[in-house]
Amino acid sequence: MLVDATEHAGEFVALHEPQRTLAKACVAAAKGMERRAIELALAAADDAQRAGQHAVEAEALHHAARFGDRTVADRLAQLSDKVHGSVVALQARHASAVAAANPAELDAVSLDLERAGLLLSAADSAAQAAPLHREQRERIEAAARALRLAGQCGGATTPAVKRAARPLPVTFREREIAGLIAAGLSNKEIAEELTLSVRTVEGHVYRACFKLGVEDRDDLAELIRVEPLK
């Protein structure tokens, strides 16, 4: 009986070892140790493959891609035929977009991941797209989307989301005025609130729009809405 119990205990540990290793990968990522996080995620995928846990293998590989690994797209694509549902195919698309450094596809995958209810993965895809965009407005919009989605996950952070959360290139006063615009105040009301002239407020709005590549105060407010004032 003791031998049987020991064997069963060993089987239980082996069964859950991939998830334990993947959890360690997430902890490493949270600490900013991205290379170590990728190594652990790939190790978890290998453990899951040996155990025949294809869904867990795909999840681990997708984590590696979210942490910045560019080598797992083909392996994920092969797993999409072995795991029921559309999630693994989405994960494979995400990994492929990461490997290709394709911002447009990362944006598109982010939308599809959000529709599938995978909000933090969607945030990562948008965050990974942000620095790859050539136009500043596109970079800011992707970063804003990443922060909005992460906010819906209880403010969860990942390496990609942390990079996307860097402050926007506007002054404190410009951010303050944009925040008041987002709250529904007119330029005149903002001027009264901050004891400024309307002309001064308009100047701040103009300069902030120019820096961020947006056309008007409504677009400015939408971008700043997800960016907390410092």
Backbone as JSON, one array per atom type, in Angstrom:
{
  "sequence": "MLVDATEHAGEFVALHEPQRTLAKACVAAAKGMERRAIELALAAADDAQRAGQHAVEAEALHHAARFGDRTVADRLAQLSDKVHGSVVALQARHASAVAAANPAELDAVSLDLERAGLLLSAADSAAQAAPLHREQRERIEAAARALRLAGQCGGATTPAVKRAARPLPVTFREREIAGLIAAGLSNKEIAEELTLSVRTVEGHVYRACFKLGVEDRDDLAELIRVEPLK",
  "N": [[0.83, -1.21, 0.0], [1.95, 1.25, 0.77], [3.86, 1.58, -1.22], [2.2, 1.83, -3.45], [0.87, 4.23, -2.81], [3.0, 6.02, -2.84], [3.75, 5.89, -5.52], [1.44, 6.92, -6.72], [1.5, 9.49, -5.7], [3.79, 10.46, -6.91], [2.96, 10.43, -9.57], [0.97, 12.35, -9.44], [2.41, 14.69, -8.87], [4.01, 14.84, -11.19], [1.99, 15.21, -13.07], [1.11, 17.79, -12.56], [3.37, 19.31, -12.77], [4.07, 20.85, -15.14], [2.27, 23.07, -14.92], [3.15, 24.16, -12.51], [5.75, 24.96, -13.16], [5.15, 26.82, -15.12], [3.85, 28.71, -13.58], [6.02, 29.64, -12.11], [7.38, 30.85, -14.17], [5.71, 33.03, -14.69], [6.01, 34.45, -12.33], [8.71, 35.13, -12.5], [8.57, 36.8, -14.75], [7.02, 38.88, -13.7], [8.86, 39.98, -12.01], [10.53, 41.2, -13.73], [12.38, 39.63, -14.99], [12.77, 38.68, -17.82], [14.08, 36.99, -19.69], [14.59, 34.72, -18.14], [11.96, 34.09, -17.55], [11.0, 33.33, -20.07], [12.6, 31.05, -20.52], [11.63, 29.35, -18.49], [8.94, 29.13, -19.24], [9.18, 27.79, -21.68], [10.33, 25.43, -20.76], [8.19, 24.48, -19.25], [6.41, 23.99, -21.34], [7.74, 21.9, -22.65], [7.67, 19.92, -20.67], [4.91, 19.55, -20.53], [4.42, 18.6, -23.09], [5.72, 16.11, -23.03], [4.06, 14.86, -21.23], [1.78, 14.64, -22.65], [-0.05, 16.71, -22.52], [-1.54, 18.71, -24.3], [-3.0, 21.14, -24.42], [-2.03, 22.54, -22.22], [0.62, 22.69, -22.96], [0.38, 24.4, -25.2], [-0.54, 26.72, -23.94], [1.67, 27.36, -22.34], [3.61, 27.82, -24.32], [2.45, 30.02, -25.53], [2.63, 31.87, -23.46], [5.4, 32.2, -23.46], [5.72, 33.54, -25.91], [4.3, 35.87, -25.32], [6.03, 36.89, -23.48], [8.03, 37.67, -25.11], [9.42, 35.83, -26.72], [10.43, 34.57, -29.89], [10.28, 32.17, -31.2], [8.28, 30.23, -31.19], [6.08, 30.02, -32.84], [5.58, 28.18, -35.01], [5.43, 25.75, -33.67], [3.2, 26.17, -32.05], [1.27, 26.45, -34.04], [1.14, 23.86, -35.04], [0.04, 22.6, -32.84], [-2.51, 23.57, -32.86], [-4.09, 21.89, -34.32], [-4.41, 19.79, -32.66], [-5.72, 20.48, -30.38], [-8.95, 21.13, -29.23], [-11.22, 23.7, -30.29], [-10.83, 27.3, -30.84], [-8.86, 28.75, -29.63], [-6.09, 28.08, -29.49], [-5.28, 28.44, -32.11], [-5.54, 31.21, -32.28], [-3.59, 31.91, -30.41], [-1.36, 30.99, -31.78], [-1.38, 32.7, -33.97], [-0.82, 35.08, -32.65], [1.78, 34.54, -31.67], [3.09, 34.27, -34.12], [2.86, 36.86, -35.13], [4.4, 38.21, -33.27], [6.89, 37.06, -33.83], [7.3, 38.02, -36.39], [7.4, 40.67, -35.92], [5.22, 42.39, -36.47], [3.26, 45.06, -36.41], [0.63, 45.74, -37.27], [-0.66, 43.25, -37.49], [-0.41, 42.39, -34.86], [-2.08, 44.25, -33.6], [-4.51, 43.49, -34.77], [-4.75, 40.84, -33.87], [-4.93, 41.36, -31.18], [-7.5, 42.49, -30.99], [-9.05, 40.22, -31.69], [-8.35, 38.45, -29.65], [-9.42, 39.82, -27.51], [-12.14, 39.65, -28.14], [-12.44, 36.96, -27.73], [-12.36, 36.84, -25.05], [-9.94, 36.8, -23.77], [-8.42, 38.8, -22.13], [-6.02, 39.79, -20.91], [-4.05, 38.67, -22.5], [-4.78, 39.93, -24.86], [-4.16, 42.53, -24.13], [-1.38, 42.32, -23.93], [-0.71, 41.78, -26.62], [-1.46, 44.18, -27.88], [0.24, 45.9, -26.49], [2.72, 44.95, -27.31], [2.59, 45.69, -29.93], [2.74, 48.45, -29.85], [5.45, 49.79, -29.66], [6.35, 49.17, -32.19], [5.0, 50.48, -34.17], [5.17, 52.98, -36.68], [4.06, 55.54, -36.81], [3.47, 58.1, -34.45], [0.95, 58.53, -33.3], [-0.32, 56.05, -33.72], [1.3, 54.44, -32.14], [0.71, 55.46, -29.61], [-2.05, 54.98, -29.45], [-2.12, 52.16, -29.49], [-0.73, 51.63, -27.12], [-2.44, 52.85, -25.29], [-4.7, 51.24, -25.6], [-3.68, 48.81, -24.65], [-3.27, 49.43, -21.95], [-5.89, 49.99, -21.16], [-7.13, 47.47, -21.46], [-5.59, 45.94, -19.68], [-6.33, 47.2, -17.36], [-8.91, 46.27, -17.1], [-8.39, 43.82, -16.15], [-8.04, 43.9, -13.47], [-5.94, 45.62, -13.12], [-3.66, 44.21, -13.73], [-0.25, 43.49, -14.51], [2.23, 43.0, -17.04], [5.41, 42.2, -18.6], [5.3, 43.4, -21.21], [3.09, 45.15, -20.99], [3.97, 46.83, -18.96], [6.03, 48.19, -20.28], [4.5, 49.56, -22.12], [3.22, 51.34, -20.51], [4.68, 53.57, -20.0], [5.08, 57.05, -19.29], [3.2, 59.48, -21.17], [4.37, 61.8, -23.7], [3.86, 64.52, -22.66], [3.38, 67.59, -20.84], [2.85, 68.1, -17.27], [0.8, 70.02, -16.87], [-0.5, 69.96, -19.35], [-1.45, 67.35, -19.33], [-3.12, 67.53, -17.14], [-5.07, 69.37, -18.03], [-6.09, 67.89, -20.18], [-7.21, 65.8, -18.76], [-9.32, 67.16, -17.49], [-10.79, 67.87, -19.71], [-11.6, 65.31, -20.46], [-13.29, 64.88, -18.36], [-15.43, 66.33, -19.09], [-15.43, 69.11, -19.14], [-15.56, 72.42, -20.51], [-13.33, 74.56, -22.43], [-13.47, 77.13, -21.31], [-14.51, 76.58, -18.77], [-12.43, 75.04, -17.77], [-10.41, 76.94, -17.72], [-11.39, 78.63, -15.71], [-11.36, 76.83, -13.56], [-8.62, 76.33, -13.22], [-7.57, 78.79, -12.92], [-6.64, 80.24, -15.19], [-6.18, 81.89, -18.37], [-8.53, 81.61, -21.09], [-7.29, 81.55, -23.52], [-4.74, 80.63, -22.84], [-5.33, 78.03, -21.99], [-6.28, 76.98, -24.41], [-3.9, 77.07, -25.83], [-2.35, 75.15, -24.47], [-3.85, 72.88, -25.04], [-3.6, 72.76, -27.82], [-0.79, 72.35, -28.11], [-0.49, 69.88, -26.82], [-2.06, 68.23, -28.44], [-0.6, 68.39, -30.81], [1.85, 67.18, -30.03], [1.02, 64.58, -29.54], [-0.11, 63.79, -31.86], [-2.84, 63.95, -32.46], [-6.13, 65.05, -33.54], [-8.05, 66.71, -32.32], [-9.56, 68.07, -29.28], [-11.23, 66.11, -28.2], [-10.16, 63.67, -29.09], [-7.73, 63.89, -27.8], [-8.5, 63.79, -25.1], [-9.47, 61.17, -25.0], [-7.14, 59.63, -25.32], [-5.67, 60.35, -23.05], [-7.29, 59.49, -21.07], [-6.83, 56.87, -20.15], [-4.42, 57.12, -18.98], [-2.99, 57.66, -16.0], [-2.71, 60.64, -14.06], [0.43, 61.96, -13.11]],
  "CA": [[0.0, 0.0, 0.0], [2.82, 2.42, 0.84], [4.46, 1.72, -2.54], [1.16, 2.35, -4.34], [0.63, 5.63, -2.47], [4.15, 6.79, -3.31], [3.66, 5.96, -6.98], [0.36, 7.84, -7.07], [1.96, 10.84, -5.37], [4.73, 10.84, -7.96], [2.19, 10.71, -10.77], [0.26, 13.61, -9.23], [3.39, 15.76, -9.02], [4.37, 14.91, -12.61], [0.85, 15.73, -13.8], [0.98, 19.23, -12.34], [4.66, 19.98, -12.88], [4.07, 21.93, -16.13], [1.6, 24.27, -14.39], [4.02, 24.74, -11.48], [6.84, 25.63, -13.85], [4.58, 27.99, -15.79], [3.63, 29.71, -12.53], [7.34, 30.22, -11.83], [7.68, 31.75, -15.29], [4.94, 34.26, -14.49], [6.65, 35.17, -11.22], [9.94, 35.71, -13.06], [8.18, 37.91, -15.62], [6.58, 39.98, -12.84], [10.06, 40.57, -11.42], [11.31, 41.8, -14.8], [13.38, 38.66, -15.47], [12.07, 38.18, -19.0], [14.78, 35.85, -20.27], [14.32, 33.57, -17.26], [10.54, 33.76, -17.73], [10.89, 32.59, -21.33], [13.2, 29.73, -20.3], [10.72, 28.54, -17.67], [7.74, 28.84, -20.03], [9.54, 26.75, -22.64], [10.5, 24.19, -20.0], [6.84, 24.01, -18.94], [5.86, 23.45, -22.58], [8.38, 20.61, -22.9], [7.11, 18.99, -19.68], [3.53, 19.25, -20.93], [4.48, 17.77, -24.31], [6.04, 14.73, -22.62], [2.9, 14.32, -20.5], [0.63, 14.6, -23.55], [-0.98, 17.78, -22.15], [-1.35, 19.62, -25.42], [-3.55, 22.46, -24.11], [-1.08, 23.18, -21.31], [1.79, 22.99, -23.79], [0.07, 25.59, -25.99], [-0.6, 27.87, -23.02], [3.05, 27.69, -21.96], [4.26, 28.42, -25.48], [1.89, 31.36, -25.72], [3.25, 32.73, -22.45], [6.75, 32.52, -23.94], [5.56, 34.58, -26.94], [3.9, 37.1, -24.64], [7.23, 37.41, -22.8], [8.94, 38.17, -26.13], [10.09, 34.79, -27.49], [10.03, 34.59, -31.3], [10.59, 30.87, -31.8], [7.28, 29.21, -30.87], [4.89, 30.12, -33.7], [5.34, 26.93, -35.76], [5.03, 24.71, -32.72], [1.82, 26.46, -31.68], [0.42, 26.17, -35.2], [0.96, 22.41, -35.08], [-0.84, 22.21, -31.73], [-3.89, 24.0, -33.13], [-4.82, 20.74, -34.87], [-4.53, 18.76, -31.63], [-6.52, 20.99, -29.27], [-10.26, 21.58, -29.69], [-11.51, 25.11, -30.12], [-10.1, 28.27, -31.67], [-7.93, 29.54, -28.83], [-4.69, 27.8, -29.84], [-5.03, 29.1, -33.4], [-5.31, 32.62, -31.94], [-2.28, 31.99, -29.77], [-0.37, 30.8, -32.83], [-1.33, 33.97, -34.71], [-0.12, 36.06, -31.81], [3.2, 34.2, -31.69], [3.6, 34.55, -35.45], [2.99, 38.31, -35.24], [5.56, 38.58, -32.46], [8.08, 36.64, -34.56], [7.45, 38.87, -37.57], [7.42, 42.08, -35.48], [4.22, 42.99, -37.35], [2.35, 45.79, -35.53], [-0.76, 45.68, -37.74], [-1.21, 41.95, -37.12], [-0.53, 42.38, -33.4], [-3.3, 44.99, -33.29], [-5.65, 42.67, -35.19], [-4.83, 39.7, -32.95], [-5.41, 41.89, -29.91], [-8.96, 42.59, -31.1], [-9.63, 38.88, -31.67], [-8.15, 37.91, -28.31], [-10.41, 40.48, -26.65], [-13.45, 39.06, -28.45], [-12.44, 35.61, -27.16], [-12.37, 36.96, -23.6], [-8.58, 36.67, -23.26], [-8.14, 40.23, -22.06], [-4.63, 40.11, -20.62], [-3.32, 38.35, -23.72], [-5.09, 41.02, -25.79], [-3.37, 43.68, -23.68], [0.01, 42.07, -24.31], [-0.57, 41.92, -28.06], [-1.49, 45.61, -28.16], [1.46, 46.49, -25.92], [3.84, 44.58, -28.17], [2.46, 46.44, -31.18], [2.97, 49.88, -29.65], [6.75, 50.34, -30.08], [6.67, 48.8, -33.57], [4.32, 51.39, -35.08], [5.98, 54.11, -37.13], [3.39, 56.8, -36.48], [3.34, 58.28, -33.0], [-0.44, 58.34, -32.88], [-0.58, 54.62, -33.67], [1.98, 53.92, -30.95], [-0.03, 55.88, -28.42], [-3.33, 54.28, -29.42], [-1.88, 50.77, -29.1], [-0.39, 51.63, -25.7], [-3.66, 53.15, -24.54], [-5.54, 50.03, -25.63], [-3.07, 47.83, -23.76], [-3.53, 49.85, -20.57], [-7.32, 49.82, -20.89], [-7.41, 46.05, -21.29], [-4.96, 45.5, -18.43], [-7.17, 47.74, -16.29], [-10.07, 45.38, -16.95], [-7.91, 42.59, -15.5], [-7.66, 44.26, -12.11], [-4.67, 46.34, -13.11], [-2.56, 43.26, -13.87], [0.85, 43.98, -15.35], [3.14, 42.04, -17.67], [6.53, 42.97, -19.14], [4.9, 44.24, -22.34], [2.21, 46.21, -20.51], [4.81, 47.78, -18.22], [6.71, 49.05, -21.25], [3.5, 50.43, -22.75], [2.7, 52.26, -19.5], [5.56, 54.73, -19.82], [4.31, 58.29, -19.4], [3.08, 60.11, -22.47], [5.29, 62.93, -23.82], [3.21, 65.8, -22.46], [3.67, 68.17, -19.54], [1.83, 67.87, -16.24], [-0.33, 70.91, -17.11], [-1.21, 69.45, -20.52], [-2.17, 66.15, -18.89], [-4.17, 67.99, -16.23], [-6.13, 69.94, -18.85], [-6.72, 66.79, -20.92], [-8.06, 65.08, -17.81], [-10.53, 67.95, -17.29], [-11.58, 67.69, -20.94], [-12.22, 63.99, -20.36], [-14.36, 64.98, -17.36], [-16.55, 67.02, -19.7], [-15.36, 70.56, -18.98], [-15.22, 73.23, -21.68], [-12.09, 75.32, -22.23], [-13.77, 78.22, -20.39], [-14.63, 76.01, -17.42], [-11.08, 74.64, -17.36], [-9.71, 78.18, -17.39], [-11.87, 79.07, -14.39], [-10.92, 75.85, -12.57], [-7.17, 76.4, -13.02], [-7.2, 80.21, -12.85], [-5.88, 80.54, -16.39], [-6.99, 82.48, -19.43], [-9.01, 80.64, -22.08], [-6.26, 81.48, -24.56], [-3.67, 79.77, -22.33], [-5.85, 76.67, -22.05], [-6.28, 76.59, -25.81], [-2.51, 76.83, -26.21], [-1.94, 73.85, -23.92], [-4.56, 71.84, -25.8], [-2.98, 72.7, -29.15], [0.54, 71.74, -28.03], [-0.65, 68.46, -26.47], [-2.55, 67.55, -29.65], [0.52, 68.32, -31.75], [2.81, 66.19, -29.54], [0.46, 63.23, -29.56], [-0.57, 63.47, -33.21], [-4.3, 63.84, -32.51], [-6.71, 66.16, -34.29], [-8.85, 67.65, -31.54], [-9.58, 67.89, -27.82], [-11.9, 64.85, -27.86], [-9.16, 62.61, -29.27], [-6.74, 64.08, -26.72], [-9.1, 63.28, -23.86], [-9.57, 59.72, -25.09], [-5.82, 59.06, -25.09], [-5.22, 60.62, -21.67], [-8.24, 58.87, -20.14], [-6.27, 55.65, -19.58], [-3.08, 57.42, -18.47], [-3.18, 58.39, -14.75], [-1.86, 61.81, -13.86], [1.55, 61.74, -12.21]],
  "C": [[0.86, 1.25, 0.0], [3.46, 2.67, -0.52], [3.45, 2.32, -3.51], [0.93, 3.84, -4.09], [1.77, 6.51, -2.97], [4.12, 6.96, -4.82], [2.6, 6.96, -7.41], [0.78, 9.28, -6.8], [2.91, 11.36, -6.44], [4.0, 11.2, -9.24], [1.47, 12.05, -10.66], [1.2, 14.8, -9.43], [3.76, 15.95, -10.49], [3.25, 15.54, -13.42], [0.78, 17.25, -13.72], [2.29, 20.0, -12.47], [4.67, 21.07, -13.96], [3.41, 23.21, -15.63], [2.45, 24.96, -13.33], [5.16, 25.52, -12.14], [6.35, 26.89, -14.56], [4.3, 29.1, -14.77], [4.94, 30.4, -12.16], [7.74, 31.19, -12.93], [6.96, 33.08, -15.13], [5.54, 35.1, -13.37], [7.92, 35.85, -11.72], [9.61, 36.91, -13.94], [7.77, 39.13, -14.79], [7.76, 40.7, -12.21], [10.95, 41.24, -12.47], [12.39, 40.9, -15.36], [12.83, 37.96, -16.72], [12.77, 36.98, -19.63], [14.53, 34.59, -19.46], [12.86, 33.13, -17.42], [10.33, 32.95, -19.0], [11.44, 31.18, -21.16], [12.25, 28.82, -19.53], [9.45, 28.19, -18.45], [8.02, 27.75, -21.06], [9.76, 25.41, -21.96], [9.14, 23.6, -19.63], [6.19, 23.39, -20.18], [6.44, 22.07, -22.88], [7.85, 19.54, -21.94], [5.69, 18.57, -20.09], [3.5, 18.37, -22.17], [4.76, 16.33, -23.94], [4.87, 14.06, -21.91], [1.66, 14.22, -21.39], [-0.42, 15.64, -23.24], [-0.87, 18.9, -23.19], [-1.88, 21.03, -25.14], [-2.61, 23.23, -23.2], [0.19, 23.56, -22.07], [1.56, 24.27, -24.59], [0.05, 26.84, -25.1], [0.8, 28.32, -22.62], [3.8, 28.35, -23.11], [3.76, 29.84, -25.73], [2.45, 32.34, -24.69], [4.65, 33.14, -22.91], [6.69, 33.63, -25.0], [5.18, 35.9, -26.31], [5.08, 37.72, -23.9], [8.29, 37.87, -23.79], [9.66, 37.12, -26.96], [9.54, 34.76, -28.92], [10.17, 33.24, -31.98], [9.44, 29.87, -31.76], [6.1, 29.18, -31.83], [4.58, 28.82, -34.42], [4.84, 25.83, -34.84], [3.58, 24.93, -32.27], [0.86, 26.15, -32.82], [0.14, 24.67, -35.32], [0.0, 21.94, -34.0], [-2.29, 22.6, -32.0], [-4.73, 22.88, -33.72], [-5.08, 19.67, -33.81], [-5.44, 19.18, -30.48], [-7.83, 21.54, -29.82], [-10.44, 23.07, -29.44], [-10.58, 25.99, -30.94], [-9.0, 29.0, -30.92], [-6.48, 29.32, -29.27], [-4.34, 28.43, -31.18], [-4.78, 30.6, -33.2], [-3.94, 32.82, -31.31], [-1.16, 31.85, -30.8], [-0.25, 32.06, -33.68], [-0.57, 35.04, -33.94], [1.39, 35.79, -31.85], [3.83, 34.5, -33.04], [3.8, 36.05, -35.65], [4.16, 38.83, -34.43], [6.84, 38.26, -33.22], [8.36, 37.55, -35.75], [7.59, 40.34, -37.21], [6.46, 42.91, -36.33], [3.18, 43.73, -36.5], [0.89, 45.72, -35.95], [-1.41, 44.35, -37.35], [-1.35, 41.82, -35.6], [-1.78, 43.14, -32.95], [-4.53, 44.15, -33.61], [-5.85, 41.48, -34.25], [-5.35, 40.17, -31.59], [-6.94, 42.0, -29.91], [-9.62, 41.22, -31.0], [-9.47, 38.21, -30.31], [-9.16, 38.53, -27.34], [-11.79, 39.88, -26.88], [-13.57, 37.66, -27.84], [-12.44, 35.64, -25.64], [-11.0, 36.84, -22.96], [-7.97, 38.07, -23.14], [-6.68, 40.54, -21.8], [-3.73, 39.75, -21.81], [-3.55, 39.42, -24.78], [-4.29, 42.27, -25.43], [-1.91, 43.52, -24.09], [0.22, 42.27, -25.8], [-0.56, 43.39, -28.47], [-0.21, 46.29, -27.67], [2.68, 46.17, -26.78], [3.8, 45.31, -29.5], [2.95, 47.88, -31.03], [4.34, 50.37, -30.13], [7.11, 50.06, -31.53], [6.02, 49.73, -34.59], [5.25, 52.55, -35.45], [5.39, 55.45, -36.73], [3.18, 56.91, -34.98], [1.93, 58.05, -32.53], [-0.78, 56.85, -32.76], [0.09, 53.98, -32.45], [1.18, 54.24, -29.69], [-1.36, 55.15, -28.32], [-3.17, 52.82, -29.0], [-1.55, 50.69, -27.62], [-1.62, 51.9, -24.85], [-4.59, 51.95, -24.49], [-5.0, 48.98, -24.67], [-3.38, 48.17, -22.3], [-5.0, 49.69, -20.21], [-7.66, 48.36, -20.63], [-6.81, 45.52, -19.99], [-5.77, 46.0, -17.23], [-8.4, 46.9, -16.05], [-9.69, 44.06, -16.31], [-7.43, 42.9, -14.08], [-6.33, 44.99, -12.03], [-3.47, 45.43, -13.22], [-1.49, 43.84, -14.8], [1.67, 42.81, -15.88], [4.32, 42.85, -18.19], [6.13, 43.9, -20.28], [4.03, 45.41, -21.89], [3.0, 47.26, -19.74], [5.53, 48.73, -19.18], [5.73, 50.02, -21.9], [3.01, 51.51, -21.8], [3.61, 53.45, -19.25], [4.79, 56.01, -20.05], [4.3, 58.87, -20.81], [3.91, 61.4, -22.51], [4.6, 64.29, -23.75], [3.54, 66.3, -21.06], [2.56, 67.85, -18.55], [0.6, 68.73, -16.51], [-1.16, 70.42, -18.29], [-2.03, 68.21, -20.16], [-3.34, 66.54, -18.0], [-5.35, 68.54, -17.03], [-6.84, 68.85, -19.64], [-7.64, 65.98, -20.01], [-9.37, 65.82, -17.55], [-11.42, 67.92, -18.53], [-12.32, 66.36, -20.89], [-13.37, 63.99, -19.36], [-15.55, 65.78, -17.87], [-16.53, 68.53, -19.6], [-15.01, 71.25, -20.31], [-13.91, 73.97, -21.4], [-12.31, 76.47, -21.24], [-13.86, 77.71, -18.95], [-13.27, 75.57, -16.88], [-10.28, 75.87, -16.95], [-10.11, 78.69, -16.01], [-11.37, 78.15, -13.29], [-9.45, 76.03, -12.23], [-6.66, 77.84, -12.92], [-6.25, 80.57, -13.99], [-6.78, 81.29, -17.36], [-7.44, 81.38, -20.39], [-7.95, 80.46, -23.16], [-5.11, 80.56, -24.12], [-4.1, 78.3, -22.38], [-5.83, 76.16, -23.49], [-4.87, 76.28, -26.31], [-2.0, 75.49, -25.72], [-2.59, 72.7, -24.7], [-3.91, 71.68, -27.17], [-1.64, 71.97, -29.09], [0.44, 70.25, -27.7], [-1.12, 67.67, -27.69], [-1.42, 67.37, -30.66], [1.51, 67.24, -31.33], [2.31, 64.76, -29.74], [-0.12, 62.84, -30.92], [-2.07, 63.25, -33.29], [-4.88, 65.12, -33.08], [-7.43, 67.18, -33.41], [-8.87, 67.26, -30.06], [-10.26, 66.58, -27.42], [-10.94, 63.68, -28.01], [-8.11, 62.68, -28.17], [-7.27, 63.49, -25.42], [-9.15, 61.76, -23.84], [-8.23, 59.05, -24.82], [-5.38, 59.2, -23.63], [-6.08, 59.86, -20.67], [-7.67, 57.64, -19.45], [-4.91, 55.88, -18.92], [-3.23, 58.24, -17.19], [-2.23, 59.57, -14.64], [-0.78, 61.5, -12.85], [1.65, 62.87, -11.22]]
}
